[in-house]
Amino acid sequence: MSKAKTIIMVQHTQSVHHTNRHAGAWGDWELTELGHSQAAAIGQYLLGEGCAEGYTMYVSDLKRAFQTAEEINRSLGLTPIVTDVIREVNAGAGNGQPWEWFDANKIPLVGEYNIDYKPFADAESDRDLWNRLYPFYREILENDLDKILIVSHGTALSFLQSMLMGLTVESRITFRCQGRSGSISRFEVDEKGNVIAKYINVHC
């Protein structure tokens, strides 16, 4: 790595699935009215962080992330790069289902946390999600961009944060970050690849 970078991550704001007790995952939920207001406030906060100047924005294609980015861009005016690569973890048959149904029908987890566990046969394990996100992580570290803004989802961003902190997927057995909706994180990466977490999962 030869270029210093600032990488800011935003977890989408309150979505309908937060209020109707359904799983998020690949369920394509919209923001609530509160979620729109939260995202607008994040836009103002990021404007104060200088994010309207020279930032490249990557956004998950799921509605709750895309709508968060839309509200943010009322302040920043960025043109987002929309991608399914940074979607939330795929819960397979559990995508978008009521949590009561999800818990009643999922494959039981035997023992402690397992990075290869899948709640449904067609779902992603944590290892699968790591492998999906890792090429994106390498791309944002190695490209020529020096200011990057990512709008995505809680679990996906938790994995990207682990990668930036030099952890492996196996490390998640003992340590991992997890934010709430509307969380913001900022990382500074120097020319040698050293990373400083300026803040992780704060709220404006």
C-alpha positions in Angstrom: 0.0 0.0 0.0 1.4 3.4 -0.9 -1.5 5.9 -0.4 -2.9 7.1 2.9 -6.7 6.7 3.1 -9.6 7.7 5.2 -12.4 5.1 5.4 -15.7 6.0 6.9 -18.5 3.4 7.5 -22.1 4.1 8.1 -24.6 1.4 9.2 -28.1 2.1 7.7 -30.6 3.8 10.0 -33.8 2.4 11.5 -35.6 0.1 9.0 -39.1 -1.4 9.1 -37.6 -4.7 10.1 -36.4 -3.1 13.3 -40.0 -2.3 14.2 -42.0 -5.3 12.9 -39.7 -8.0 14.5 -38.6 -9.5 11.2 -35.1 -10.6 10.2 -33.2 -8.1 8.0 -30.5 -10.1 6.1 -31.5 -10.0 2.4 -35.0 -9.0 3.2 -35.4 -5.7 1.2 -36.9 -3.4 3.9 -37.4 0.3 3.6 -36.4 2.9 6.2 -39.0 4.1 8.8 -39.8 7.8 9.1 -37.4 7.9 12.1 -34.7 6.2 9.9 -35.0 8.9 7.3 -34.6 11.6 9.9 -31.6 9.7 11.4 -29.9 9.4 8.0 -30.5 13.1 7.3 -28.7 13.9 10.6 -25.8 11.7 9.6 -25.5 13.6 6.3 -25.1 16.8 8.3 -22.6 15.2 10.6 -20.6 13.8 7.6 -20.7 17.2 6.0 -18.9 18.5 9.0 -16.4 15.7 8.6 -15.5 17.0 5.1 -17.2 14.1 3.3 -18.6 16.3 0.6 -15.0 16.9 -0.7 -13.5 14.1 -2.8 -15.2 11.1 -1.2 -16.2 8.0 -3.1 -19.3 6.4 -1.7 -20.0 2.7 -1.9 -23.6 1.6 -1.0 -25.3 -1.8 -0.5 -28.1 -2.2 -3.1 -30.7 -3.2 -0.4 -33.3 -0.5 0.1 -32.5 0.4 3.7 -28.9 1.1 2.9 -29.7 2.8 -0.4 -32.3 5.1 1.2 -29.8 5.9 4.0 -27.3 7.0 1.3 -30.0 9.0 -0.4 -30.7 11.0 2.7 -27.0 11.5 3.4 -26.5 12.8 -0.1 -29.0 15.6 0.4 -26.0 17.0 2.4 -23.0 15.6 0.5 -24.2 15.4 -3.1 -22.1 12.3 -3.9 -22.8 9.8 -6.7 -22.9 6.4 -5.0 -21.5 3.2 -6.4 -24.2 0.7 -5.7 -23.1 -2.9 -5.2 -24.5 -6.2 -3.9 -21.1 -7.2 -2.6 -21.6 -5.3 0.6 -25.1 -6.6 1.3 -25.9 -7.9 4.8 -25.3 -11.6 5.5 -27.6 -13.9 3.5 -29.9 -15.8 5.8 -31.3 -18.0 3.0 -34.8 -19.2 3.8 -34.7 -16.9 6.8 -34.4 -13.7 4.8 -37.1 -11.2 5.9 -39.0 -13.7 8.0 -40.6 -13.0 11.4 -38.1 -13.7 14.1 -40.5 -16.1 15.7 -40.6 -18.2 12.5 -36.9 -17.8 12.1 -36.0 -19.1 15.5 -38.5 -22.0 15.3 -37.2 -23.2 11.9 -33.5 -22.5 11.9 -30.9 -25.3 12.2 -29.9 -25.6 15.8 -26.4 -24.4 16.7 -24.5 -27.1 18.5 -22.0 -25.8 21.1 -20.4 -22.3 21.1 -20.1 -19.8 18.3 -19.1 -21.5 15.0 -17.8 -19.5 12.0 -19.2 -22.2 9.7 -22.7 -22.4 11.2 -25.6 -21.6 8.8 -29.1 -21.1 10.2 -30.6 -22.5 7.0 -29.0 -24.7 4.4 -29.1 -21.9 1.7 -27.7 -19.2 4.1 -24.2 -17.8 4.3 -22.0 -18.8 7.2 -19.7 -16.2 8.8 -16.8 -17.7 6.8 -18.9 -17.3 3.6 -19.6 -13.7 4.4 -15.9 -13.0 5.1 -14.9 -14.6 1.8 -17.5 -12.5 -0.1 -16.3 -9.2 1.5 -12.6 -9.8 1.5 -12.0 -8.9 -2.2 -13.9 -5.7 -1.7 -11.7 -4.9 1.4 -8.5 -5.5 -0.7 -9.9 -3.4 -3.5 -10.5 -0.3 -1.3 -7.1 -0.7 0.3 -5.2 -1.0 -3.0 -7.1 1.3 -5.3 -6.1 5.0 -5.9 -8.9 6.4 -3.8 -7.9 8.2 -0.6 -11.4 9.1 0.8 -13.9 6.3 1.0 -17.4 6.3 2.5 -19.3 2.9 2.8 -23.0 2.7 3.6 -23.9 -0.9 4.5 -25.2 -3.2 7.3 -24.3 -4.1 10.8 -22.8 -7.6 10.3 -21.1 -6.7 7.0 -19.5 -3.6 8.5 -18.4 -5.5 11.5 -16.5 -7.9 9.2 -14.9 -5.0 7.3 -13.9 -3.4 10.6 -12.3 -6.7 11.7 -10.3 -6.8 8.4 -9.1 -3.3 8.8 -7.9 -4.1 12.3 -5.8 -7.0 11.0 -8.0 -9.8 12.3 -8.9 -13.1 10.6 -12.3 -14.7 10.4 -11.2 -17.1 13.1 -10.5 -14.1 15.4 -14.2 -13.4 15.5 -14.6 -16.3 17.8 -13.1 -14.2 20.6 -13.4 -10.5 19.4 -15.7 -8.6 17.1 -17.3 -5.2 16.9 -21.1 -4.7 16.5 -22.9 -1.4 16.0 -26.5 -0.3 16.2 -28.4 1.2 13.3 -27.0 4.6 12.4 -23.5 3.8 13.7 -20.6 5.7 12.2 -16.9 4.6 12.2 -13.8 6.3 10.9 -10.5 4.7 10.1 -7.2 6.4 9.0 -4.8 4.2 7.1 -1.2 5.5 6.4 1.1 4.8 3.5 2.5 1.7 5.2 -0.9 0.2 5.8 -1.0 1.0 9.5 -4.6 1.6 10.7 -5.9 4.0 13.4 -9.5 3.7 14.4 -10.5 7.3 15.1 -13.9 6.1 16.3 -16.0 3.0 16.0 -19.8 2.7 16.0 -20.6 6.2 17.4 -23.8 8.1 16.9 -24.1 11.7 15.8 
